[in-house]
Amino acid sequence: MKKIESFQVNHLHLLRGIYVSRKDTIGEETITTFDIRMKEPNRQPVMNTAEIHTIEHLAATFLRNHPTYGSKTVYFGPMGCRTGFYLLLIGDLESKDILDLITEMFHFIAQYEDEIPGASPRDCGNYLDMNLSMARYEAQIFIQEVLKKIQIENLIYPK
């Protein structure tokens, strides 16, 4: 079988950042898939499922309620390797185009203090696996160490 595109990214040199993973055309629309990489693969400890799950709930809620990107958000969810998330947006976009959105989203998560949206047995299949404190911590680290210091190597996949 042919190796899929995401398995062809050189994870040995991949840094934390925001990358265009792929672009697909569906009808007249382009769907851009972004790789939001919060951990350096195989070099940093991965996130635990509780904080990933919490970030997923908060980010998906933030994105779908965003005044500009709410109607353009197709999907936000975790990578199986637990080093980051995929975000699918309608539009032919580049990483730099969504830098403000991602920064705003992670500030929202880092400052969030209310009930986690959808964290109930009625709304979620694993509602007990949540950790708001760690989600806030991971968001703050990503802001401080990556988003505030973003460089071209954090926006374009390594060769």
TIVO-2410 file (N, C-alpha, C; in nm, 3 decimals):
# residues 159
REC num residu      c1      c2      c3 atome chaine
REC   1      M   0.084  -0.118   0.000     N      A
REC   1      M   0.000   0.000   0.000    CA      A
REC   1      M   0.088   0.125   0.000     C      A
REC   2      K   0.037   0.229  -0.061     N      A
REC   2      K   0.107   0.356  -0.064    CA      A
REC   2      K   0.100   0.423   0.074     C      A
REC   3      K   0.212   0.477   0.119     N      A
REC   3      K   0.217   0.547   0.247    CA      A
REC   3      K   0.142   0.679   0.236     C      A
REC   4      I   0.053   0.707   0.332     N      A
REC   4      I  -0.025   0.831   0.326    CA      A
REC   4      I   0.065   0.951   0.355     C      A
REC   5      E   0.018   1.069   0.314     N      A
REC   5      E   0.098   1.192   0.322    CA      A
REC   5      E   0.148   1.221   0.462     C      A
REC   6      S   0.063   1.206   0.563     N      A
REC   6      S   0.105   1.244   0.698    CA      A
REC   6      S   0.216   1.153   0.751     C      A
REC   7      F   0.230   1.033   0.696     N      A
REC   7      F   0.339   0.944   0.737    CA      A
REC   7      F   0.466   0.970   0.658     C      A
REC   8      Q   0.460   1.064   0.564     N      A
REC   8      Q   0.578   1.100   0.487    CA      A
REC   8      Q   0.646   1.227   0.541     C      A
REC   9      V   0.588   1.289   0.642     N      A
REC   9      V   0.648   1.405   0.706    CA      A
REC   9      V   0.766   1.357   0.790     C      A
REC  10      N   0.879   1.426   0.779     N      A
REC  10      N   0.997   1.386   0.855    CA      A
REC  10      N   0.980   1.426   1.002     C      A
REC  11      H   0.933   1.333   1.083     N      A
REC  11      H   0.908   1.358   1.224    CA      A
REC  11      H   1.037   1.373   1.304     C      A
REC  12      L   1.149   1.333   1.248     N      A
REC  12      L   1.277   1.347   1.318    CA      A
REC  12      L   1.318   1.494   1.330     C      A
REC  13      H   1.269   1.579   1.240     N      A
REC  13      H   1.306   1.720   1.240    CA      A
REC  13      H   1.187   1.813   1.262     C      A
REC  14      L   1.069   1.755   1.287     N      A
REC  14      L   0.947   1.834   1.303    CA      A
REC  14      L   0.947   1.908   1.436     C      A
REC  15      L   0.923   2.038   1.430     N      A
REC  15      L   0.917   2.122   1.549    CA      A
REC  15      L   0.772   2.147   1.586     C      A
REC  16      R   0.751   2.207   1.702     N      A
REC  16      R   0.616   2.249   1.738    CA      A
REC  16      R   0.577   2.366   1.649     C      A
REC  17      G   0.451   2.371   1.610     N      A
REC  17      G   0.407   2.480   1.523    CA      A
REC  17      G   0.273   2.454   1.459     C      A
REC  18      I   0.247   2.526   1.352     N      A
REC  18      I   0.122   2.516   1.276    CA      A
REC  18      I   0.160   2.491   1.131     C      A
REC  19      Y   0.119   2.377   1.078     N      A
REC  19      Y   0.161   2.336   0.944    CA      A
REC  19      Y   0.040   2.304   0.857     C      A
REC  20      V   0.052   2.330   0.728     N      A
REC  20      V  -0.049   2.281   0.633    CA      A
REC  20      V  -0.015   2.134   0.609     C      A
REC  21      S  -0.106   2.047   0.648     N      A
REC  21      S  -0.086   1.904   0.630    CA      A
REC  21      S  -0.127   1.860   0.490     C      A
REC  22      R  -0.238   1.915   0.442     N      A
REC  22      R  -0.287   1.880   0.308    CA      A
REC  22      R  -0.398   1.975   0.267     C      A
REC  23      K  -0.429   1.973   0.138     N      A
REC  23      K  -0.542   2.048   0.085    CA      A
REC  23      K  -0.621   1.955  -0.005     C      A
REC  24      D  -0.751   1.955   0.013     N      A
REC  24      D  -0.840   1.872  -0.066    CA      A
REC  24      D  -0.947   1.960  -0.129     C      A
REC  25      T  -0.991   1.924  -0.247     N      A
REC  25      T  -1.099   1.995  -0.314    CA      A
REC  25      T  -1.223   1.908  -0.309     C      A
REC  26      I  -1.330   1.967  -0.258     N      A
REC  26      I  -1.459   1.900  -0.252    CA      A
REC  26      I  -1.558   1.993  -0.320     C      A
REC  27      G  -1.603   1.953  -0.437     N      A
REC  27      G  -1.689   2.041  -0.517    CA      A
REC  27      G  -1.611   2.166  -0.554     C      A
REC  28      E  -1.664   2.280  -0.517     N      A
REC  28      E  -1.599   2.409  -0.546    CA      A
REC  28      E  -1.507   2.454  -0.433     C      A
REC  29      E  -1.511   2.385  -0.321     N      A
REC  29      E  -1.440   2.429  -0.201    CA      A
REC  29      E  -1.306   2.358  -0.182     C      A
REC  30      T  -1.210   2.432  -0.129     N      A
REC  30      T  -1.084   2.374  -0.084    CA      A
REC  30      T  -1.093   2.358   0.067     C      A
REC  31      I  -1.056   2.241   0.115     N      A
REC  31      I  -1.049   2.214   0.258    CA      A
REC  31      I  -0.901   2.205   0.293     C      A
REC  32      T  -0.855   2.291   0.385     N      A
REC  32      T  -0.715   2.289   0.429    CA      A
REC  32      T  -0.709   2.219   0.563     C      A
REC  33      T  -0.624   2.117   0.571     N      A
REC  33      T  -0.600   2.046   0.697    CA      A
REC  33      T  -0.472   2.100   0.758     C      A
REC  34      F  -0.484   2.147   0.882     N      A
REC  34      F  -0.369   2.198   0.955    CA      A
REC  34      F  -0.325   2.099   1.062     C      A
REC  35      D  -0.196   2.088   1.077     N      A
REC  35      D  -0.130   2.010   1.181    CA      A
REC  35      D  -0.089   2.111   1.288     C      A
REC  36      I  -0.156   2.109   1.401     N      A
REC  36      I  -0.120   2.197   1.513    CA      A
REC  36      I  -0.037   2.112   1.608     C      A
REC  37      R   0.092   2.125   1.596     N      A
REC  37      R   0.187   2.036   1.665    CA      A
REC  37      R   0.231   2.101   1.795     C      A
REC  38      M   0.186   2.047   1.907     N      A
REC  38      M   0.217   2.103   2.038    CA      A
REC  38      M   0.340   2.040   2.102     C      A
REC  39      K   0.380   1.924   2.057     N      A
REC  39      K   0.495   1.852   2.113    CA      A
REC  39      K   0.587   1.811   2.000     C      A
REC  40      E   0.717   1.813   2.023     N      A
REC  40      E   0.812   1.763   1.924    CA      A
REC  40      E   0.805   1.611   1.923     C      A
REC  41      P   0.770   1.551   1.810     N      A
REC  41      P   0.753   1.406   1.804    CA      A
REC  41      P   0.879   1.330   1.843     C      A
REC  42      N   0.862   1.231   1.926     N      A
REC  42      N   0.967   1.139   1.967    CA      A
REC  42      N   1.079   1.206   2.047     C      A
REC  43      R   1.061   1.334   2.085     N      A
REC  43      R   1.162   1.404   2.164    CA      A
REC  43      R   1.105   1.464   2.291     C      A
REC  44      Q   0.976   1.490   2.292     N      A
REC  44      Q   0.911   1.544   2.412    CA      A
REC  44      Q   0.803   1.447   2.457     C      A
REC  45      P   0.775   1.443   2.586     N      A
REC  45      P   0.664   1.359   2.632    CA      A
REC  45      P   0.533   1.404   2.567     C      A
REC  46      V   0.452   1.307   2.531     N      A
REC  46      V   0.322   1.337   2.471    CA      A
REC  46      V   0.224   1.383   2.578     C      A
REC  47      M   0.114   1.441   2.536     N      A
REC  47      M   0.009   1.482   2.629    CA      A
REC  47      M  -0.072   1.360   2.671     C      A
REC  48      N  -0.126   1.366   2.791     N      A
REC  48      N  -0.216   1.261   2.839    CA      A
REC  48      N  -0.354   1.280   2.777     C      A
REC  49      T  -0.432   1.173   2.776     N      A
REC  49      T  -0.563   1.180   2.712    CA      A
REC  49      T  -0.656   1.281   2.778     C      A
REC  50      A  -0.646   1.301   2.908     N      A
REC  50      A  -0.738   1.392   2.978    CA      A
REC  50      A  -0.722   1.536   2.931     C      A
REC  51      E  -0.597   1.583   2.918     N      A
REC  51      E  -0.579   1.720   2.871    CA      A
REC  51      E  -0.608   1.733   2.722     C      A
REC  52      I  -0.576   1.631   2.645     N      A
REC  52      I  -0.610   1.633   2.502    CA      A
REC  52      I  -0.761   1.641   2.485     C      A
REC  53      H  -0.832   1.561   2.560     N      A
REC  53      H  -0.978   1.558   2.552    CA      A
REC  53      H  -1.037   1.694   2.590     C      A
REC  54      T  -0.982   1.755   2.694     N      A
REC  54      T  -1.029   1.887   2.737    CA      A
REC  54      T  -1.000   1.993   2.632     C      A
REC  55      I  -0.878   1.993   2.578     N      A
REC  55      I  -0.844   2.088   2.472    CA      A
REC  55      I  -0.937   2.068   2.353     C      A
REC  56      E  -0.966   1.944   2.319     N      A
REC  56      E  -1.057   1.916   2.207    CA      A
REC  56      E  -1.193   1.980   2.231     C      A
REC  57      H  -1.251   1.959   2.348     N      A
REC  57      H  -1.383   2.017   2.377    CA      A
REC  57      H  -1.379   2.169   2.373     C      A
REC  58      L  -1.279   2.228   2.435     N      A
REC  58      L  -1.271   2.374   2.441    CA      A
REC  58      L  -1.242   2.435   2.304     C      A
REC  59      A  -1.147   2.378   2.232     N      A
REC  59      A  -1.111   2.432   2.101    CA      A
REC  59      A  -1.225   2.417   2.001     C      A
REC  60      A  -1.288   2.301   1.998     N      A
REC  60      A  -1.400   2.281   1.905    CA      A
REC  60      A  -1.513   2.379   1.934     C      A
REC  61      T  -1.542   2.401   2.062     N      A
REC  61      T  -1.646   2.496   2.100    CA      A
REC  61      T  -1.607   2.637   2.060     C      A
REC  62      F  -1.482   2.675   2.088     N      A
REC  62      F  -1.431   2.807   2.050    CA      A
REC  62      F  -1.441   2.827   1.898     C      A
REC  63      L  -1.391   2.732   1.823     N      A
REC  63      L  -1.387   2.745   1.677    CA      A
REC  63      L  -1.527   2.753   1.617     C      A
REC  64      R  -1.617   2.669   1.662     N      A
REC  64      R  -1.751   2.667   1.602    CA      A
REC  64      R  -1.834   2.787   1.642     C      A
REC  65      N  -1.790   2.860   1.744     N      A
REC  65      N  -1.858   2.983   1.785    CA      A
REC  65      N  -1.785   3.108   1.739     C      A
REC  66      H  -1.675   3.092   1.669     N      A
REC  66      H  -1.596   3.206   1.624    CA      A
REC  66      H  -1.673   3.284   1.517     C      A
REC  67      P  -1.674   3.418   1.527     N      A
REC  67      P  -1.753   3.498   1.431    CA      A
REC  67      P  -1.708   3.485   1.286     C      A
REC  68      T  -1.580   3.462   1.262     N      A
REC  68      T  -1.530   3.449   1.125    CA      A
REC  68      T  -1.513   3.303   1.084     C      A
REC  69      Y  -1.457   3.221   1.170     N      A
REC  69      Y  -1.422   3.084   1.133    CA      A
REC  69      Y  -1.526   2.980   1.173     C      A
REC  70      G  -1.630   3.020   1.246     N      A
REC  70      G  -1.732   2.925   1.288    CA      A
REC  70      G  -1.793   2.848   1.172     C      A
REC  71      S  -1.829   2.919   1.067     N      A
REC  71      S  -1.892   2.855   0.951    CA      A
REC  71      S  -1.789   2.788   0.860     C      A
REC  72      K  -1.661   2.811   0.884     N      A
REC  72      K  -1.554   2.752   0.803    CA      A
REC  72      K  -1.489   2.632   0.871     C      A
REC  73      T  -1.527   2.605   0.996     N      A
REC  73      T  -1.468   2.494   1.072    CA      A
REC  73      T  -1.536   2.364   1.034     C      A
REC  74      V  -1.456   2.270   0.983     N      A
REC  74      V  -1.506   2.139   0.946    CA      A
REC  74      V  -1.482   2.040   1.059     C      A
REC  75      Y  -1.363   2.045   1.119     N      A
REC  75      Y  -1.326   1.946   1.221    CA      A
REC  75      Y  -1.208   1.996   1.303     C      A
REC  76      F  -1.208   1.964   1.432     N      A
REC  76      F  -1.092   1.982   1.518    CA      A
REC  76      F  -1.083   1.859   1.606     C      A
REC  77      G  -0.968   1.792   1.605     N      A
REC  77      G  -0.954   1.673   1.687    CA      A
REC  77      G  -0.810   1.632   1.705     C      A
REC  78      P  -0.786   1.542   1.799     N      A
REC  78      P  -0.650   1.502   1.836    CA      A
REC  78      P  -0.585   1.406   1.738     C      A
REC  79      M  -0.453   1.411   1.735     N      A
REC  79      M  -0.373   1.312   1.663    CA      A
REC  79      M  -0.360   1.189   1.751     C      A
REC  80      G  -0.360   1.075   1.691     N      A
REC  80      G  -0.344   0.951   1.767    CA      A
REC  80      G  -0.213   0.944   1.844     C      A
REC  81      C  -0.109   1.010   1.795     N      A
REC  81      C   0.021   1.007   1.861    CA      A
REC  81      C   0.025   1.098   1.984     C      A
REC  82      R  -0.077   1.177   2.006     N      A
REC  82      R  -0.093   1.266   2.121    CA      A
REC  82      R   0.010   1.379   2.125     C      A
REC  83      T   0.059   1.421   2.007     N      A
REC  83      T   0.151   1.534   2.001    CA      A
REC  83      T   0.084   1.661   1.949     C      A
REC  84      G  -0.043   1.653   1.913     N      A
REC  84      G  -0.111   1.771   1.862    CA      A
REC  84      G  -0.250   1.741   1.810     C      A
REC  85      F  -0.297   1.829   1.723     N      A
REC  85      F  -0.434   1.825   1.675    CA      A
REC  85      F  -0.440   1.853   1.526     C      A
REC  86      Y  -0.547   1.808   1.463     N      A
REC  86      Y  -0.577   1.845   1.326    CA      A
REC  86      Y  -0.694   1.942   1.327     C      A
REC  87      L  -0.684   2.043   1.244     N      A
REC  87      L  -0.791   2.140   1.223    CA      A
REC  87      L  -0.819   2.146   1.075     C      A
REC  88      L  -0.943   2.122   1.036     N      A
REC  88      L  -0.985   2.131   0.897    CA      A
REC  88      L  -1.073   2.254   0.879     C      A
REC  89      L  -1.030   2.342   0.789     N      A
REC  89      L  -1.104   2.465   0.761    CA      A
REC  89      L  -1.138   2.474   0.613     C      A
REC  90      I  -1.253   2.529   0.583     N      A
REC  90      I  -1.290   2.557   0.445    CA      A
REC  90      I  -1.208   2.677   0.399     C      A
REC  91      G  -1.140   2.662   0.286     N      A
REC  91      G  -1.061   2.771   0.230    CA      A
REC  91      G  -0.923   2.724   0.190     C      A
REC  92      D  -0.866   2.789   0.092     N      A
REC  92      D  -0.730   2.761   0.046    CA      A
REC  92      D  -0.638   2.849   0.131     C      A
REC  93      L  -0.594   2.796   0.244     N      A
REC  93      L  -0.525   2.874   0.346    CA      A
REC  93      L  -0.381   2.828   0.368     C      A
REC  94      E  -0.302   2.917   0.426     N      A
REC  94      E  -0.166   2.886   0.467    CA      A
REC  94      E  -0.156   2.902   0.619     C      A
REC  95      S  -0.052   2.849   0.677     N      A
REC  95      S  -0.035   2.854   0.822    CA      A
REC  95      S  -0.041   2.996   0.876     C      A
REC  96      K   0.026   3.089   0.810     N      A
REC  96      K   0.030   3.228   0.856    CA      A
REC  96      K  -0.110   3.290   0.857     C      A
REC  97      D  -0.200   3.240   0.773     N      A
REC  97      D  -0.337   3.293   0.765    CA      A
REC  97      D  -0.417   3.268   0.892     C      A
REC  98      I  -0.383   3.163   0.965     N      A
REC  98      I  -0.461   3.128   1.084    CA      A
REC  98      I  -0.383   3.148   1.214     C      A
REC  99      L  -0.268   3.209   1.207     N      A
REC  99      L  -0.187   3.230   1.327    CA      A
REC  99      L  -0.263   3.309   1.434     C      A
REC 100      D  -0.332   3.414   1.396     N      A
REC 100      D  -0.410   3.492   1.493    CA      A
REC 100      D  -0.524   3.408   1.552     C      A
REC 101      L  -0.591   3.330   1.468     N      A
REC 101      L  -0.699   3.244   1.516    CA      A
REC 101      L  -0.647   3.143   1.618     C      A
REC 102      I  -0.537   3.078   1.588     N      A
REC 102      I  -0.482   2.975   1.678    CA      A
REC 102      I  -0.433   3.039   1.807     C      A
REC 103      T  -0.373   3.155   1.797     N      A
REC 103      T  -0.329   3.226   1.918    CA      A
REC 103      T  -0.448   3.263   2.005     C      A
REC 104      E  -0.553   3.314   1.944     N      A
REC 104      E  -0.676   3.349   2.016    CA      A
REC 104      E  -0.736   3.225   2.081     C      A
REC 105      M  -0.738   3.115   2.009     N      A
REC 105      M  -0.793   2.990   2.061    CA      A
REC 105      M  -0.716   2.940   2.183     C      A
REC 106      F  -0.583   2.942   2.174     N      A
REC 106      F  -0.504   2.893   2.286    CA      A
REC 106      F  -0.510   2.988   2.406     C      A
REC 107      H  -0.527   3.117   2.383     N      A
REC 107      H  -0.551   3.210   2.495    CA      A
REC 107      H  -0.685   3.177   2.562     C      A
REC 108      F  -0.785   3.149   2.481     N      A
REC 108      F  -0.916   3.109   2.535    CA      A
REC 108      F  -0.901   2.987   2.625     C      A
REC 109      I  -0.829   2.887   2.579     N      A
REC 109      I  -0.809   2.764   2.658    CA      A
REC 109      I  -0.728   2.793   2.784     C      A
REC 110      A  -0.620   2.868   2.771     N      A
REC 110      A  -0.531   2.896   2.884    CA      A
REC 110      A  -0.602   2.973   2.996     C      A
REC 111      Q  -0.703   3.051   2.960     N      A
REC 111      Q  -0.773   3.135   3.058    CA      A
REC 111      Q  -0.909   3.078   3.101     C      A
REC 112      Y  -0.947   2.964   3.045     N      A
REC 112      Y  -1.081   2.910   3.068    CA      A
REC 112      Y  -1.097   2.861   3.212     C      A
REC 113      E  -1.206   2.901   3.278     N      A
REC 113      E  -1.228   2.863   3.418    CA      A
REC 113      E  -1.368   2.808   3.446     C      A
REC 114      D  -1.449   2.792   3.346     N      A
REC 114      D  -1.588   2.751   3.365    CA      A
REC 114      D  -1.602   2.599   3.349     C      A
REC 115      E  -1.725   2.552   3.346     N      A
REC 115      E  -1.752   2.411   3.318    CA      A
REC 115      E  -1.705   2.380   3.176     C      A
REC 116      I  -1.647   2.264   3.156     N      A
REC 116      I  -1.602   2.224   3.023    CA      A
REC 116      I  -1.725   2.192   2.938     C      A
REC 117      P  -1.739   2.258   2.823     N      A
REC 117      P  -1.856   2.232   2.739    CA      A
REC 117      P  -1.863   2.084   2.698     C      A
REC 118      G  -1.980   2.027   2.712     N      A
REC 118      G  -2.001   1.889   2.670    CA      A
REC 118      G  -1.945   1.784   2.763     C      A
REC 119      A  -1.899   1.822   2.881     N      A
REC 119      A  -1.840   1.726   2.975    CA      A
REC 119      A  -1.947   1.672   3.069     C      A
REC 120      S  -2.039   1.596   3.011     N      A
REC 120      S  -2.144   1.532   3.090    CA      A
REC 120      S  -2.174   1.396   3.028     C      A
REC 121      P  -2.230   1.305   3.106     N      A
REC 121      P  -2.259   1.171   3.051    CA      A
REC 121      P  -2.354   1.176   2.931     C      A
REC 122      R  -2.442   1.274   2.927     N      A
REC 122      R  -2.536   1.287   2.816    CA      A
REC 122      R  -2.466   1.333   2.688     C      A
REC 123      D  -2.363   1.418   2.702     N      A
REC 123      D  -2.301   1.484   2.587    CA      A
REC 123      D  -2.171   1.423   2.538     C      A
REC 124      C  -2.110   1.335   2.617     N      A
REC 124      C  -1.976   1.286   2.584    CA      A
REC 124      C  -1.962   1.139   2.625     C      A
REC 125      G  -1.894   1.064   2.541     N      A
REC 125      G  -1.876   0.921   2.568    CA      A
REC 125      G  -1.770   0.887   2.670     C      A
REC 126      N  -1.692   0.985   2.714     N      A
REC 126      N  -1.589   0.961   2.814    CA      A
REC 126      N  -1.569   1.088   2.895     C      A
REC 127      Y  -1.678   1.141   2.949     N      A
REC 127      Y  -1.679   1.273   3.012    CA      A
REC 127      Y  -1.591   1.284   3.136     C      A
REC 128      L  -1.557   1.172   3.199     N      A
REC 128      L  -1.473   1.178   3.319    CA      A
REC 128      L  -1.325   1.195   3.287     C      A
REC 129      D  -1.285   1.169   3.163     N      A
REC 129      D  -1.145   1.180   3.124    CA      A
REC 129      D  -1.116   1.323   3.077     C      A
REC 130      M  -1.115   1.415   3.171     N      A
REC 130      M  -1.091   1.557   3.145    CA      A
REC 130      M  -0.996   1.611   3.251     C      A
REC 131      N  -0.912   1.707   3.212     N      A
REC 131      N  -0.822   1.771   3.306    CA      A
REC 131      N  -0.802   1.916   3.262     C      A
REC 132      L  -0.885   2.005   3.316     N      A
REC 132      L  -0.880   2.145   3.278    CA      A
REC 132      L  -0.749   2.211   3.318     C      A
REC 133      S  -0.698   2.179   3.435     N      A
REC 133      S  -0.571   2.241   3.479    CA      A
REC 133      S  -0.457   2.209   3.384     C      A
REC 134      M  -0.447   2.085   3.343     N      A
REC 134      M  -0.339   2.047   3.251    CA      A
REC 134      M  -0.363   2.101   3.111     C      A
REC 135      A  -0.489   2.108   3.068     N      A
REC 135      A  -0.521   2.168   2.938    CA      A
REC 135      A  -0.478   2.314   2.936     C      A
REC 136      R  -0.509   2.386   3.043     N      A
REC 136      R  -0.469   2.526   3.053    CA      A
REC 136      R  -0.317   2.538   3.053     C      A
REC 137      Y  -0.250   2.451   3.126     N      A
REC 137      Y  -0.103   2.452   3.132    CA      A
REC 137      Y  -0.043   2.428   2.993     C      A
REC 138      E  -0.090   2.325   2.923     N      A
REC 138      E  -0.038   2.294   2.789    CA      A
REC 138      E  -0.063   2.409   2.692     C      A
REC 139      A  -0.180   2.472   2.702     N      A
REC 139      A  -0.211   2.587   2.615    CA      A
REC 139      A  -0.115   2.703   2.644     C      A
REC 140      Q  -0.090   2.729   2.772     N      A
REC 140      Q   0.000   2.839   2.810    CA      A
REC 140      Q   0.142   2.813   2.761     C      A
REC 141      I   0.190   2.691   2.775     N      A
REC 141      I   0.324   2.654   2.727    CA      A
REC 141      I   0.333   2.675   2.575     C      A
REC 142      F   0.231   2.632   2.502     N      A
REC 142      F   0.230   2.647   2.357    CA      A
REC 142      F   0.233   2.796   2.317     C      A
REC 143      I   0.158   2.878   2.390     N      A
REC 143      I   0.158   3.022   2.363    CA      A
REC 143      I   0.298   3.079   2.387     C      A
REC 144      Q   0.352   3.053   2.505     N      A
REC 144      Q   0.480   3.114   2.545    CA      A
REC 144      Q   0.598   3.065   2.462     C      A
REC 145      E   0.604   2.934   2.440     N      A
REC 145      E   0.722   2.876   2.378    CA      A
REC 145      E   0.715   2.866   2.225     C      A
REC 146      V   0.594   2.873   2.169     N      A
REC 146      V   0.581   2.857   2.024    CA      A
REC 146      V   0.514   2.979   1.960     C      A
REC 147      L   0.391   3.007   1.997     N      A
REC 147      L   0.315   3.110   1.926    CA      A
REC 147      L   0.374   3.249   1.940     C      A
REC 148      K   0.428   3.283   2.056     N      A
REC 148      K   0.487   3.416   2.075    CA      A
REC 148      K   0.622   3.431   2.005     C      A
REC 149      K   0.683   3.318   1.968     N      A
REC 149      K   0.817   3.320   1.906    CA      A
REC 149      K   0.816   3.254   1.768     C      A
REC 150      I   0.701   3.247   1.707     N      A
REC 150      I   0.685   3.169   1.584    CA      A
REC 150      I   0.782   3.215   1.474     C      A
REC 151      Q   0.842   3.118   1.409     N      A
REC 151      Q   0.937   3.141   1.300    CA      A
REC 151      Q   0.890   3.059   1.179     C      A
REC 152      I   0.952   3.082   1.065     N      A
REC 152      I   0.916   3.010   0.943    CA      A
REC 152      I   0.927   2.858   0.961     C      A
REC 153      E   1.026   2.813   1.039     N      A
REC 153      E   1.043   2.668   1.059    CA      A
REC 153      E   0.930   2.607   1.144     C      A
REC 154      N   0.846   2.692   1.206     N      A
REC 154      N   0.730   2.644   1.280    CA      A
REC 154      N   0.603   2.651   1.196     C      A
REC 155      L   0.617   2.689   1.068     N      A
REC 155      L   0.501   2.707   0.981    CA      A
REC 155      L   0.509   2.625   0.852     C      A
REC 156      I   0.625   2.571   0.822     N      A
REC 156      I   0.644   2.492   0.700    CA      A
REC 156      I   0.712   2.360   0.737     C      A
REC 157      Y   0.656   2.249   0.692     N      A
REC 157      Y   0.712   2.117   0.724    CA      A
REC 157      Y   0.859   2.108   0.684     C      A
REC 158      P   0.940   2.038   0.764     N      A
REC 158      P   1.080   2.014   0.726    CA      A
REC 158      P   1.087   1.917   0.608     C      A
REC 159      K   1.194   1.926   0.534     N      A
REC 159      K   1.216   1.834   0.421    CA      A
REC 159      K   1.266   1.700   0.470     C      A
***
